[in-house]
Amino acid sequence: MKKRNVIITGANSGIGKAATLKFATEGYNVIMACRDLEFSRTVQKEIVELSQNKNIDLIQVDMSSLNSIHTFCSEYKSKYDKVDILIHNAAYINHGEKYQLSPDNIELTFATNVFGPFLMTTLLLDHIKKSDDPRILHASSNIIKHFFDPKTKIIFDNLQGEFKGSRPHSVYKMYCQSKMAFVILTFKMAEMYKDNGIKVNALQINGAKMSKRTLKKVKPWWRPIAWGQNIFFPPTSYMANNYFEICTSNTFHHVSGKLINDKLEIMQVTPNEYPSLFEQVKRVLGSSVYPTYADNNEVMEQLWALSAELTKCHSAYTLTKNLDGF
Ligand SMILES: NC(=O)c1ccc[n+]([C@@H]2O[C@H](COP(=O)([O-])OP(=O)(O)OC[C@H]3O[C@@H](n4cnc5c(N)ncnc54)[C@H](OP(=O)(O)O)[C@@H]3O)[C@@H](O)[C@H]2O)c1
């Protein structure tokens, strides 16, 4: 097998760590893109030992910082000639936390979960194009089901601290909106990059056991809920296998611009925005359909333009205006 390069963000714990182990065991070159180098080195060592694969690299990145992502991409490009698989797994959520800004004055949840991945993909694009089967995967969440309520929207006017301190802030709602934004970007990127053969999909994760490291970060009053959830959630290896399947299998070779559920079924947009009560219960409990909001073109364009502006990726915005240039 030709060596394939896989970048996994947030590879030091939870699903990201399990995915690193899975790809490593299967013989891939894995590049762990992690924030905390000291801790991540111990994980890197553990993965090398468990998988007997020495090609496990570690490059520092803070996904909430534009500078850090630029540095990561430069280092990556100096070491590797292509990207075959890019998995945007890292995400920020910390219940009860107040509104926080990233080093670039962007709301922290959106900076980490949406704009950071947007920038990394854009900066690595030339390297991604060099792969003979490039695949990008975005980790989404079943939390986007809140958008089945037509009143739920992405609030765009407070992403740069405009109403910091004067509006009530909910990390949960921000996280929910960021995960919807990420699905919308998935659809847009798939469309933008299809002529280059780049496949971009999102996985809707219903839950996976949280690692001890993650549980420690959770606010004390939230911990009992998190422990409770952990009893019912599948192991992280289950979701890691899904990452692997979507990014490597023939089944998904031609699949792009799709939201995929944890049974590896392609989800469809809900056929009805105002369904019967029975239909509403069915779609909230199931994972076969996603909210129509994800297909809203106006929101998609607004989000793409904002992503290009905030990350100063003007080339990405020009591409929207002039697809010929791509
Ligand atoms: N677990 C679930 O039940 C569940 C449900 C739905 C969706 N998901 C999604 O699945 C993905 C993985 O979740 P998980 O539960 O496995 O997560 P996790 O164990 O909490 O791990 C999150 C990872 O993201 C990294 N990260 C956070 N902020 C970062 C930043 N600014 N820069 C670089 N790395 C950063 C963390 O690194 P540090 O160690 O440096 O903090 C950690 O490695 C996430 O996208 C999550 O939203 C999970």
The ligand as an ORCA input file, in Angstrom:
! r2SCAN-3c Opt
* xyz 0 1
  N     -18.142     12.586     22.673
  C     -19.377     12.844     22.299
  O     -20.337     12.396     22.926
  C     -19.640     13.686     21.084
  C     -20.965     13.906     20.672
  C     -21.202     14.672     19.546
  C     -20.132     15.196     18.836
  N     -18.859     14.975     19.272
  C     -17.761     15.594     18.492
  O     -16.747     14.629     18.265
  C     -15.465     15.250     18.272
  C     -14.573     14.572     19.278
  O     -15.221     14.612     20.529
  P     -14.590     13.943     21.838
  O     -15.687     13.752     22.813
  O     -13.750     12.790     21.469
  O     -13.693     15.158     22.313
  P     -12.652     15.296     23.507
  O     -12.280     13.965     24.106
  O     -13.176     16.349     24.410
  O     -11.398     15.831     22.741
  C     -11.438     17.070     22.134
  C     -10.114     17.243     21.467
  O     -10.137     18.511     20.834
  C      -8.967     19.188     21.217
  N      -9.119     20.620     21.183
  C     -10.044     21.404     21.783
  N      -9.786     22.697     21.538
  C      -8.684     22.723     20.755
  C      -7.916     23.753     20.170
  N      -8.234     25.039     20.340
  N      -6.849     23.423     19.415
  C      -6.496     22.128     19.240
  N      -7.169     21.110     19.770
  C      -8.248     21.412     20.528
  C      -8.678     18.730     22.622
  O      -7.340     19.027     22.924
  P      -6.820     19.442     24.392
  O      -6.453     18.152     25.012
  O      -5.676     20.339     24.147
  O      -7.964     20.124     25.077
  C      -8.954     17.242     22.457
  O      -7.870     16.595     21.881
  C     -15.723     16.732     18.570
  O     -15.770     17.448     17.372
  C     -17.079     16.713     19.244
  O     -17.757     17.936     19.072
  C     -18.584     14.242     20.367
*
